Amino acid sequence: MTRTMRRILFLLMILFTSLTVNAKCDWSTLKLQQWNERNYYKWYVSGQVLDDTCVDYMFMIYDFQTKKTDTLNSFRGLTEVQFNVKGRYKMYLKLWNKCLKCDTAIYREVNIVQFPGAGLGWSVKSTNCKQYLFEMNYIKNIPLKDTCMEYYLMFYKGPWMDTMSQNEWDSLTDYQIGMEYDFPDDDFLGYNDTRISNFEFKDSGRVLMVAQWWNKCLRQDTFMFRRLEVCKTKPTSNVVNLSRPEPKLIGVYDMLGRPVKDIRKEEVLIYLYSDGTRKKVLTQ
């Protein structure tokens, strides 16, 4: 596991297939490679036999749900497809030698799954508001003793979430997080790789959590984002007026939460002070 959010891309080892060899044709040099990232698949066919101008091939996909077969476009032995519907599919690679009048076929099955029941819960230790117990839900219809599922929970904290107003933070959506946040290494606090885990935060404040359910057998996963405010103070009915020192400016950020080193004229910036307050300032 790296310090950056996992960008999952798995390359399967070269897959050798037992092919029929007859007196006319020898298909033994054929190799089929497969890549997949979640529901996006690529296949690449190669081999000395393809150098023969009499040999041609075609990729096809059979959909077990609709009972239909579609032909895939390919270029120099490479084809790719994105499966957008859950279900079972079969990729066929048909090859033939038009001069010797013989053919063969290779196929690979694909299972596109969903992750019903994915959820994340947590509780905080009563004696220490920085110590948490997290639990990622089991996926429905997967046996409890299943060895294919892996669980990851990652934590991020930084200026991007600190410079938001309370209303912006409370209404933050998964889509906004995915589109606007870059998950920088500097914000990374750590991760857990078990379904039930403990984590102790060093500081209080806003934390972004990323939960990942990864089916290593099918090489597919799903993500979930959650917001957390560590050691959040609750409002009280007892009002006490205290004299406080003037807060100090501790950071300057642009509207995307990025630190600003060189301040330019006529630019809207966010000033962060030592007491946690923020101000939007139009520079002159």
BAGUVO-689245 format. One record per residue: residue in three letters; x, y, z of N, C-alpha, C in turn. Coordinates in steps of 0.2 Angstrom, whole numbers, padded with zeros to 4 digits, always signed. Example, Ala and Ser with C-alpha at 12.3 -4.5 7.8 and 13.67 -1.06 7.14 Angstrom:
2
R rest   nc1   nc2   nc3  cac1  cac2  cac3   cc1   cc2   cc3
R  Ala +0066 -0028 +0039 +0062 -0022 +0039 +0066 -0016 +0039
R  Ser +0064 -0011 +0035 +0068 -0005 +0036 +0064 +0000 +0039
//
This chain:
284
R rest   nc1   nc2   nc3  cac1  cac2  cac3   cc1   cc2   cc3
R  Met +0004 -0006 +0000 +0000 +0000 +0000 +0004 +0006 +0000
R  Thr +0004 +0011 -0005 +0007 +0017 -0005 +0004 +0022 -0001
R  Arg +0007 +0028 -0001 +0004 +0034 +0003 -0001 +0037 -0001
R  Thr -0001 +0036 -0007 -0006 +0039 -0011 -0012 +0035 -0012
R  Met -0018 +0038 -0013 -0024 +0033 -0014 -0023 +0028 -0020
R  Arg -0025 +0022 -0018 -0023 +0017 -0023 -0027 +0018 -0030
R  Arg -0022 +0018 -0035 -0025 +0018 -0042 -0024 +0011 -0044
R  Ile -0029 +0007 -0044 -0029 +0000 -0045 -0028 -0002 -0053
R  Leu -0023 -0005 -0055 -0022 -0008 -0062 -0018 -0014 -0062
R  Phe -0022 -0020 -0063 -0018 -0026 -0062 -0017 -0029 -0069
R  Leu -0011 -0031 -0070 -0009 -0035 -0076 -0008 -0042 -0075
R  Leu -0012 -0046 -0078 -0012 -0053 -0077 -0006 -0056 -0081
R  Met -0003 -0061 -0078 +0002 -0064 -0082 +0000 -0067 -0088
R  Ile +0004 -0068 -0093 +0003 -0071 -0100 -0001 -0077 -0099
R  Leu -0007 -0078 -0102 -0011 -0084 -0101 -0010 -0088 -0107
R  Phe -0008 -0094 -0106 -0007 -0099 -0111 -0013 -0103 -0112
R  Thr -0016 -0105 -0117 -0022 -0109 -0118 -0020 -0115 -0122
R  Ser -0023 -0121 -0120 -0022 -0127 -0124 -0026 -0126 -0130
R  Leu -0022 -0126 -0136 -0026 -0126 -0142 -0025 -0132 -0146
R  Thr -0030 -0133 -0151 -0030 -0139 -0155 -0024 -0139 -0160
R  Val -0020 -0144 -0161 -0015 -0144 -0166 -0016 -0150 -0170
R  Asn -0017 -0148 -0177 -0018 -0153 -0182 -0013 -0153 -0187
R  Ala -0014 -0158 -0192 -0009 -0158 -0197 -0008 -0152 -0201
R  Lys -0014 -0148 -0201 -0013 -0142 -0206 -0011 -0136 -0202
R  Cys -0013 -0135 -0196 -0012 -0128 -0192 -0009 -0130 -0186
R  Asp -0004 -0125 -0184 -0001 -0126 -0177 -0002 -0119 -0174
R  Trp -0006 -0119 -0169 -0008 -0113 -0165 -0004 -0112 -0159
R  Ser +0001 -0116 -0157 +0004 -0116 -0151 +0008 -0110 -0149
R  Thr +0009 -0106 -0154 +0013 -0100 -0152 +0008 -0094 -0149
R  Leu +0002 -0095 -0150 -0003 -0090 -0148 -0002 -0088 -0140
R  Lys -0003 -0082 -0139 -0003 -0079 -0132 -0008 -0074 -0131
R  Leu -0012 -0075 -0125 -0017 -0070 -0124 -0016 -0066 -0117
R  Gln -0016 -0060 -0117 -0015 -0056 -0111 -0021 -0052 -0110
R  Gln -0022 -0051 -0103 -0028 -0048 -0101 -0026 -0043 -0095
R  Trp -0029 -0037 -0096 -0028 -0032 -0091 -0035 -0030 -0089
R  Asn -0036 -0028 -0083 -0043 -0025 -0081 -0042 -0020 -0075
R  Glu -0046 -0015 -0075 -0046 -0010 -0070 -0054 -0009 -0068
R  Arg -0056 -0012 -0063 -0063 -0012 -0061 -0067 -0015 -0067
R  Asn -0071 -0012 -0070 -0076 -0014 -0075 -0073 -0013 -0082
R  Tyr -0067 -0011 -0083 -0064 -0009 -0089 -0059 -0015 -0091
R  Tyr -0059 -0018 -0097 -0055 -0024 -0098 -0052 -0023 -0105
R  Lys -0046 -0025 -0106 -0042 -0025 -0112 -0039 -0033 -0113
R  Trp -0039 -0035 -0119 -0036 -0041 -0121 -0031 -0040 -0127
R  Tyr -0025 -0043 -0127 -0020 -0043 -0132 -0018 -0050 -0134
R  Val -0019 -0051 -0141 -0017 -0057 -0143 -0010 -0057 -0147
R  Ser -0006 -0061 -0147 +0001 -0061 -0150 +0003 -0068 -0152
R  Gly +0008 -0069 -0156 +0011 -0075 -0157 +0014 -0075 -0165
R  Gln +0019 -0080 -0166 +0022 -0080 -0172 +0017 -0082 -0178
R  Val +0012 -0086 -0176 +0007 -0088 -0181 +0003 -0082 -0184
R  Leu +0003 -0077 -0181 -0001 -0071 -0183 +0003 -0067 -0189
R  Asp +0009 -0069 -0190 +0013 -0066 -0195 +0011 -0069 -0202
R  Asp +0008 -0074 -0202 +0005 -0078 -0208 +0000 -0073 -0211
R  Thr +0000 -0071 -0217 -0005 -0067 -0220 -0012 -0071 -0221
R  Cys -0011 -0077 -0221 -0017 -0082 -0221 -0022 -0082 -0215
R  Val -0018 -0080 -0209 -0022 -0080 -0203 -0025 -0074 -0201
R  Asp -0031 -0074 -0199 -0035 -0068 -0197 -0039 -0070 -0190
R  Tyr -0041 -0065 -0187 -0045 -0066 -0180 -0050 -0061 -0179
R  Met -0054 -0063 -0174 -0060 -0058 -0172 -0061 -0059 -0165
R  Phe -0062 -0054 -0161 -0064 -0054 -0154 -0072 -0053 -0154
R  Met -0075 -0057 -0149 -0082 -0056 -0148 -0084 -0057 -0141
R  Ile -0090 -0054 -0139 -0092 -0054 -0132 -0099 -0057 -0132
R  Tyr -0100 -0062 -0128 -0106 -0065 -0127 -0109 -0063 -0120
R  Asp -0115 -0060 -0120 -0119 -0058 -0114 -0124 -0063 -0112
R  Phe -0122 -0066 -0106 -0126 -0072 -0103 -0133 -0069 -0101
R  Gln -0134 -0063 -0100 -0140 -0060 -0098 -0145 -0059 -0104
R  Thr -0142 -0056 -0109 -0147 -0055 -0115 -0146 -0061 -0120
R  Lys -0142 -0065 -0119 -0141 -0071 -0124 -0138 -0068 -0131
R  Lys -0135 -0062 -0131 -0133 -0059 -0137 -0125 -0059 -0138
R  Thr -0123 -0060 -0144 -0116 -0059 -0145 -0114 -0053 -0149
R  Asp -0109 -0049 -0147 -0107 -0043 -0151 -0100 -0044 -0153
R  Thr -0098 -0041 -0159 -0091 -0041 -0161 -0088 -0035 -0159
R  Leu -0081 -0036 -0156 -0077 -0030 -0154 -0072 -0028 -0159
R  Asn -0071 -0021 -0159 -0066 -0018 -0163 -0059 -0020 -0160
R  Ser -0054 -0021 -0165 -0048 -0022 -0162 -0043 -0019 -0167
R  Phe -0037 -0018 -0164 -0031 -0014 -0168 -0025 -0017 -0166
R  Arg -0022 -0021 -0171 -0015 -0024 -0170 -0015 -0028 -0164
R  Gly -0020 -0032 -0163 -0021 -0037 -0158 -0024 -0035 -0152
R  Leu -0026 -0029 -0151 -0028 -0026 -0145 -0035 -0024 -0145
R  Thr -0040 -0026 -0140 -0046 -0024 -0140 -0048 -0022 -0133
R  Glu -0053 -0018 -0132 -0055 -0016 -0125 -0062 -0015 -0125
R  Val -0065 -0016 -0119 -0072 -0015 -0118 -0074 -0013 -0111
R  Gln -0079 -0009 -0110 -0081 -0007 -0103 -0088 -0010 -0102
R  Phe -0088 -0014 -0096 -0095 -0017 -0094 -0098 -0013 -0090
R  Asn -0104 -0010 -0091 -0108 -0006 -0087 -0114 -0009 -0084
R  Val -0115 -0015 -0085 -0121 -0019 -0081 -0118 -0025 -0078
R  Lys -0120 -0026 -0072 -0118 -0032 -0068 -0120 -0038 -0071
R  Gly -0116 -0043 -0071 -0118 -0050 -0074 -0112 -0054 -0076
R  Arg -0113 -0059 -0080 -0108 -0064 -0083 -0108 -0063 -0090
R  Tyr -0101 -0063 -0092 -0100 -0062 -0099 -0094 -0067 -0101
R  Lys -0094 -0068 -0108 -0088 -0072 -0110 -0085 -0069 -0117
R  Met -0078 -0068 -0116 -0075 -0065 -0122 -0072 -0071 -0126
R  Tyr -0074 -0071 -0133 -0072 -0076 -0137 -0066 -0073 -0142
R  Leu -0061 -0076 -0143 -0056 -0074 -0148 -0056 -0080 -0153
R  Lys -0059 -0079 -0159 -0059 -0084 -0165 -0053 -0082 -0170
R  Leu -0050 -0088 -0171 -0044 -0087 -0176 -0045 -0092 -0182
R  Trp -0043 -0091 -0188 -0044 -0095 -0193 -0038 -0094 -0198
R  Asn -0037 -0099 -0202 -0032 -0099 -0207 -0036 -0101 -0214
R  Lys -0037 -0095 -0218 -0041 -0096 -0224 -0038 -0100 -0229
R  Cys -0031 -0100 -0229 -0028 -0104 -0234 -0028 -0112 -0233
R  Leu -0027 -0114 -0226 -0027 -0121 -0224 -0034 -0123 -0222
R  Lys -0038 -0119 -0222 -0045 -0120 -0220 -0046 -0124 -0213
R  Cys -0043 -0121 -0208 -0043 -0123 -0201 -0044 -0117 -0196
R  Asp -0047 -0118 -0190 -0048 -0113 -0186 -0047 -0115 -0178
R  Thr -0048 -0111 -0174 -0047 -0112 -0167 -0051 -0106 -0163
R  Ala -0051 -0107 -0156 -0054 -0102 -0152 -0052 -0102 -0145
R  Ile -0051 -0096 -0142 -0049 -0095 -0135 -0055 -0091 -0132
R  Tyr -0057 -0092 -0126 -0062 -0088 -0122 -0059 -0087 -0115
R  Arg -0062 -0081 -0112 -0061 -0079 -0105 -0068 -0077 -0103
R  Glu -0070 -0079 -0097 -0076 -0077 -0093 -0074 -0071 -0089
R  Val -0080 -0067 -0089 -0079 -0061 -0085 -0085 -0060 -0081
R  Asn -0084 -0059 -0074 -0090 -0058 -0070 -0090 -0051 -0067
R  Ile -0095 -0047 -0069 -0095 -0040 -0066 -0100 -0040 -0060
R  Val -0097 -0038 -0054 -0101 -0038 -0048 -0103 -0031 -0045
R  Gln -0108 -0031 -0041 -0109 -0025 -0037 -0108 -0027 -0030
R  Phe -0108 -0022 -0026 -0106 -0023 -0019 -0112 -0020 -0014
R  Pro -0117 -0024 -0014 -0123 -0022 -0010 -0121 -0023 -0002
R  Gly -0123 -0018 +0001 -0122 -0018 +0009 -0116 -0015 +0011
R  Ala -0112 -0012 +0006 -0106 -0009 +0008 -0108 -0003 +0013
R  Gly -0105 -0002 +0018 -0106 +0003 +0023 -0100 +0004 +0028
R  Leu -0100 +0009 +0031 -0094 +0011 +0036 -0097 +0014 +0043
R  Gly -0096 +0011 +0048 -0098 +0013 +0055 -0092 +0014 +0059
R  Trp -0093 +0018 +0065 -0087 +0020 +0069 -0090 +0022 +0076
R  Ser -0086 +0021 +0081 -0087 +0024 +0088 -0081 +0027 +0090
R  Val -0082 +0032 +0095 -0076 +0035 +0098 -0075 +0033 +0105
R  Lys -0069 +0032 +0107 -0068 +0030 +0114 -0070 +0036 +0119
R  Ser -0073 +0034 +0124 -0076 +0039 +0129 -0071 +0043 +0133
R  Thr -0065 +0040 +0133 -0060 +0044 +0137 -0055 +0047 +0133
R  Asn -0055 +0046 +0126 -0051 +0049 +0122 -0054 +0051 +0115
R  Cys -0056 +0057 +0113 -0059 +0058 +0107 -0055 +0057 +0101
R  Lys -0049 +0056 +0101 -0045 +0055 +0096 -0044 +0047 +0094
R  Gln -0047 +0043 +0098 -0046 +0036 +0097 -0053 +0033 +0094
R  Tyr -0053 +0030 +0089 -0059 +0027 +0085 -0058 +0020 +0084
R  Leu -0064 +0017 +0084 -0065 +0010 +0081 -0069 +0010 +0075
R  Phe -0067 +0007 +0070 -0070 +0007 +0063 -0072 +0000 +0061
R  Glu -0078 +0000 +0058 -0080 -0007 +0055 -0083 -0006 +0048
R  Met -0080 -0009 +0044 -0083 -0009 +0037 -0088 -0015 +0036
R  Asn -0094 -0014 +0033 -0099 -0020 +0033 -0096 -0025 +0028
R  Tyr -0099 -0031 +0029 -0098 -0037 +0025 -0102 -0035 +0019
R  Ile -0100 -0038 +0013 -0104 -0037 +0007 -0109 -0043 +0007
R  Lys -0116 -0041 +0005 -0121 -0046 +0005 -0120 -0052 +0000
R  Asn -0122 -0057 +0002 -0121 -0063 -0002 -0114 -0066 -0003
R  Ile -0109 -0063 +0001 -0103 -0066 +0001 -0101 -0069 +0007
R  Pro -0099 -0076 +0007 -0098 -0080 +0013 -0094 -0076 +0018
R  Leu -0095 -0077 +0025 -0091 -0073 +0030 -0084 -0076 +0030
R  Lys -0083 -0082 +0028 -0076 -0085 +0027 -0073 -0084 +0020
R  Asp -0076 -0080 +0016 -0073 -0079 +0010 -0066 -0076 +0010
R  Thr -0061 -0078 +0006 -0054 -0076 +0006 -0053 -0071 +0000
R  Cys -0058 -0069 -0004 -0057 -0065 -0010 -0057 -0057 -0008
R  Met -0061 -0056 -0003 -0062 -0049 -0001 -0057 -0046 +0003
R  Glu -0055 -0040 +0002 -0050 -0036 +0006 -0053 -0030 +0007
R  Tyr -0051 -0027 +0013 -0054 -0021 +0016 -0049 -0016 +0017
R  Tyr -0050 -0009 +0015 -0045 -0004 +0016 -0048 +0002 +0018
R  Leu -0046 +0006 +0023 -0048 +0012 +0026 -0043 +0017 +0026
R  Met -0043 +0022 +0022 -0038 +0028 +0022 -0040 +0034 +0025
R  Phe -0036 +0038 +0028 -0037 +0044 +0031 -0033 +0050 +0028
R  Tyr -0037 +0056 +0027 -0034 +0062 +0024 -0036 +0068 +0028
R  Lys -0031 +0072 +0029 -0033 +0079 +0033 -0028 +0084 +0030
R  Gly -0031 +0090 +0028 -0027 +0095 +0025 -0031 +0102 +0024
R  Pro -0028 +0107 +0021 -0031 +0113 +0020 -0038 +0113 +0015
R  Trp -0038 +0108 +0011 -0044 +0108 +0007 -0051 +0107 +0011
R  Met -0051 +0103 +0016 -0056 +0103 +0020 -0057 +0108 +0026
R  Asp -0051 +0110 +0028 -0050 +0115 +0033 -0053 +0122 +0031
R  Thr -0052 +0124 +0025 -0054 +0130 +0023 -0062 +0131 +0021
R  Met -0065 +0125 +0021 -0072 +0126 +0020 -0076 +0129 +0025
R  Ser -0082 +0132 +0024 -0087 +0134 +0029 -0090 +0127 +0032
R  Gln -0093 +0128 +0037 -0097 +0122 +0040 -0102 +0120 +0036
R  Asn -0106 +0124 +0033 -0111 +0122 +0028 -0108 +0119 +0022
R  Glu -0103 +0121 +0019 -0099 +0117 +0014 -0097 +0110 +0016
R  Trp -0094 +0110 +0021 -0092 +0103 +0024 -0098 +0099 +0025
R  Asp -0103 +0101 +0028 -0109 +0097 +0030 -0112 +0094 +0023
R  Ser -0112 +0098 +0018 -0116 +0096 +0012 -0111 +0093 +0006
R  Leu -0105 +0092 +0008 -0100 +0089 +0003 -0103 +0082 +0001
R  Thr -0103 +0081 -0006 -0105 +0075 -0009 -0099 +0071 -0011
R  Asp -0100 +0065 -0012 -0095 +0060 -0015 -0093 +0063 -0022
R  Tyr -0097 +0065 -0026 -0095 +0068 -0032 -0090 +0073 -0032
R  Gln -0092 +0078 -0027 -0087 +0084 -0026 -0080 +0081 -0024
R  Ile -0080 +0077 -0019 -0074 +0074 -0017 -0070 +0071 -0023
R  Gly -0073 +0067 -0026 -0070 +0063 -0032 -0067 +0068 -0037
R  Met -0071 +0074 -0039 -0069 +0078 -0044 -0064 +0084 -0041
R  Glu -0065 +0086 -0035 -0061 +0092 -0033 -0055 +0090 -0029
R  Tyr -0055 +0084 -0025 -0049 +0083 -0021 -0044 +0078 -0024
R  Asp -0038 +0080 -0023 -0032 +0076 -0027 -0029 +0071 -0022
R  Phe -0031 +0070 -0016 -0028 +0066 -0011 -0021 +0066 -0011
R  Pro -0018 +0072 -0010 -0011 +0073 -0010 -0007 +0069 -0004
R  Asp -0001 +0067 -0005 +0003 +0064 +0000 +0004 +0067 +0006
R  Asp +0004 +0074 +0006 +0005 +0078 +0012 -0001 +0077 +0017
R  Asp -0007 +0076 +0014 -0013 +0075 +0018 -0014 +0068 +0021
R  Phe -0010 +0064 +0019 -0011 +0057 +0020 -0009 +0055 +0028
R  Leu -0014 +0053 +0032 -0013 +0051 +0039 -0011 +0044 +0040
R  Gly -0013 +0039 +0036 -0012 +0032 +0037 -0018 +0028 +0034
R  Tyr -0018 +0022 +0035 -0023 +0017 +0033 -0023 +0011 +0037
R  Asn -0029 +0008 +0037 -0030 +0001 +0040 -0032 -0004 +0035
R  Asp -0030 -0010 +0035 -0031 -0015 +0030 -0035 -0021 +0033
R  Thr -0039 -0020 +0038 -0044 -0025 +0041 -0051 -0022 +0041
R  Arg -0055 -0027 +0041 -0062 -0025 +0041 -0064 -0021 +0047
R  Ile -0062 -0023 +0053 -0063 -0020 +0060 -0056 -0017 +0062
R  Ser -0056 -0011 +0063 -0049 -0008 +0065 -0049 -0002 +0070
R  Asn -0044 -0001 +0073 -0043 +0005 +0077 -0039 +0010 +0074
R  Phe -0040 +0016 +0075 -0036 +0022 +0073 -0036 +0027 +0078
R  Glu -0030 +0030 +0079 -0029 +0036 +0084 -0026 +0042 +0080
R  Phe -0030 +0047 +0080 -0028 +0053 +0076 -0024 +0057 +0081
R  Lys -0019 +0061 +0078 -0014 +0065 +0081 -0017 +0072 +0083
R  Asp -0021 +0074 +0078 -0024 +0081 +0079 -0032 +0080 +0079
R  Ser -0035 +0085 +0081 -0042 +0086 +0080 -0044 +0089 +0074
R  Gly -0050 +0090 +0072 -0052 +0093 +0066 -0055 +0088 +0061
R  Arg -0056 +0091 +0055 -0060 +0087 +0049 -0055 +0082 +0046
R  Val -0058 +0076 +0045 -0054 +0071 +0042 -0059 +0068 +0036
R  Leu -0056 +0067 +0031 -0059 +0063 +0025 -0057 +0056 +0025
R  Met -0062 +0051 +0025 -0060 +0044 +0025 -0062 +0041 +0019
R  Val -0058 +0036 +0016 -0059 +0033 +0010 -0060 +0025 +0012
R  Ala -0065 +0022 +0011 -0066 +0015 +0012 -0066 +0011 +0005
R  Gln -0062 +0006 +0005 -0062 +0002 -0001 -0063 -0005 +0000
R  Trp -0068 -0008 -0004 -0069 -0015 -0004 -0066 -0018 -0010
R  Trp -0062 -0023 -0009 -0058 -0025 -0015 -0059 -0033 -0016
R  Asn -0062 -0035 -0021 -0062 -0042 -0023 -0056 -0044 -0027
R  Lys -0051 -0047 -0024 -0045 -0048 -0027 -0046 -0054 -0032
R  Cys -0051 -0058 -0031 -0052 -0064 -0036 -0055 -0061 -0042
R  Leu -0059 -0057 -0042 -0063 -0054 -0048 -0059 -0048 -0050
R  Arg -0055 -0045 -0046 -0051 -0039 -0048 -0056 -0033 -0049
R  Gln -0061 -0032 -0044 -0065 -0027 -0045 -0066 -0024 -0038
R  Asp -0068 -0018 -0037 -0069 -0015 -0031 -0074 -0009 -0031
R  Thr -0076 -0007 -0025 -0080 -0001 -0024 -0077 +0004 -0019
R  Phe -0078 +0010 -0019 -0076 +0015 -0014 -0082 +0019 -0011
R  Met -0080 +0021 -0005 -0085 +0025 -0001 -0081 +0031 +0002
R  Phe -0084 +0037 +0002 -0081 +0043 +0005 -0085 +0044 +0011
R  Arg -0082 +0046 +0017 -0085 +0048 +0023 -0082 +0054 +0026
R  Arg -0085 +0059 +0029 -0083 +0064 +0033 -0083 +0063 +0040
R  Leu -0078 +0065 +0044 -0077 +0064 +0051 -0074 +0071 +0054
R  Glu -0077 +0073 +0060 -0074 +0078 +0064 -0072 +0076 +0070
R  Val -0065 +0075 +0071 -0062 +0073 +0077 -0062 +0078 +0082
R  Cys -0064 +0075 +0088 -0065 +0080 +0094 -0069 +0086 +0093
R  Lys -0074 +0085 +0090 -0079 +0091 +0088 -0082 +0093 +0095
R  Thr -0081 +0100 +0096 -0084 +0103 +0102 -0092 +0104 +0101
R  Lys -0095 +0102 +0106 -0102 +0103 +0106 -0104 +0110 +0109
R  Pro -0110 +0113 +0107 -0112 +0119 +0110 -0114 +0119 +0117
R  Thr -0113 +0123 +0121 -0115 +0123 +0128 -0120 +0129 +0129
R  Ser -0124 +0128 +0134 -0129 +0133 +0136 -0125 +0138 +0141
R  Asn -0119 +0136 +0144 -0116 +0141 +0148 -0111 +0145 +0144
R  Val -0112 +0152 +0144 -0109 +0157 +0140 -0104 +0160 +0145
R  Val -0097 +0160 +0143 -0092 +0163 +0147 -0088 +0167 +0143
R  Asn -0088 +0174 +0145 -0084 +0178 +0141 -0076 +0179 +0143
R  Leu -0072 +0177 +0139 -0065 +0177 +0140 -0061 +0182 +0136
R  Ser -0056 +0185 +0138 -0052 +0189 +0134 -0047 +0185 +0131
R  Arg -0047 +0186 +0124 -0043 +0181 +0120 -0038 +0186 +0116
R  Pro -0032 +0183 +0115 -0027 +0187 +0111 -0029 +0187 +0104
R  Glu -0026 +0192 +0101 -0028 +0193 +0094 -0025 +0187 +0090
R  Pro -0029 +0184 +0086 -0027 +0178 +0082 -0022 +0180 +0077
R  Lys -0017 +0175 +0076 -0012 +0176 +0071 -0013 +0173 +0064
R  Leu -0011 +0176 +0059 -0012 +0173 +0052 -0007 +0167 +0051
R  Ile -0010 +0161 +0050 -0005 +0155 +0050 -0005 +0152 +0043
R  Gly -0009 +0154 +0038 -0009 +0151 +0031 -0014 +0155 +0027
R  Val -0012 +0155 +0020 -0015 +0159 +0015 -0017 +0153 +0009
R  Tyr -0023 +0153 +0007 -0025 +0148 +0002 -0029 +0151 -0003
R  Asp -0029 +0148 -0009 -0033 +0150 -0014 -0040 +0146 -0013
R  Met -0045 +0148 -0018 -0051 +0145 -0017 -0052 +0138 -0018
R  Leu -0047 +0134 -0020 -0047 +0127 -0021 -0043 +0124 -0015
R  Gly -0041 +0128 -0010 -0038 +0125 -0004 -0030 +0124 -0005
R  Arg -0027 +0127 -0010 -0020 +0126 -0011 -0016 +0132 -0008
R  Pro -0011 +0130 -0004 -0006 +0135 -0001 -0004 +0141 -0006
R  Val -0004 +0147 -0004 -0002 +0152 -0009 +0004 +0155 -0006
R  Lys +0009 +0156 -0010 +0016 +0159 -0008 +0017 +0166 -0011
R  Asp +0015 +0167 -0017 +0015 +0174 -0020 +0008 +0176 -0021
R  Ile +0007 +0182 -0017 +0000 +0185 -0017 +0000 +0190 -0023
R  Arg -0005 +0189 -0027 -0006 +0194 -0033 -0012 +0198 -0032
R  Lys -0012 +0204 -0036 -0018 +0209 -0035 -0024 +0206 -0038
R  Glu -0030 +0208 -0035 -0036 +0207 -0037 -0037 +0199 -0037
R  Glu -0036 +0196 -0032 -0037 +0188 -0032 -0040 +0187 -0025
R  Val -0045 +0183 -0025 -0049 +0181 -0019 -0045 +0175 -0016
R  Leu -0043 +0176 -0010 -0039 +0172 -0006 -0043 +0170 +0001
R  Ile -0041 +0165 +0004 -0043 +0163 +0011 -0038 +0163 +0016
R  Tyr -0039 +0167 +0021 -0034 +0168 +0026 -0036 +0164 +0032
R  Leu -0032 +0160 +0034 -0033 +0155 +0040 -0029 +0158 +0046
R  Tyr -0033 +0158 +0052 -0030 +0161 +0058 -0029 +0156 +0063
R  Ser -0025 +0157 +0068 -0023 +0153 +0073 -0029 +0150 +0078
R  Asp -0034 +0154 +0078 -0040 +0152 +0082 -0045 +0148 +0078
R  Gly -0043 +0146 +0071 -0047 +0142 +0067 -0052 +0146 +0063
R  Thr -0052 +0153 +0063 -0057 +0157 +0059 -0054 +0157 +0052
R  Arg -0058 +0159 +0047 -0056 +0160 +0040 -0059 +0166 +0038
R  Lys -0056 +0170 +0033 -0058 +0175 +0030 -0057 +0175 +0023
R  Lys -0062 +0177 +0018 -0061 +0178 +0011 -0059 +0185 +0010
R  Val -0053 +0186 +0007 -0050 +0193 +0006 -0049 +0194 -0002
R  Leu -0051 +0199 -0004 -0049 +0202 -0011 -0043 +0206 -0011
R  Thr -0038 +0204 -0013 -0031 +0207 -0013 -0031 +0213 -0017
R  Gln -0028 +0219 -0015 -0028 +0225 -0018 -0021 +0226 -0021
//
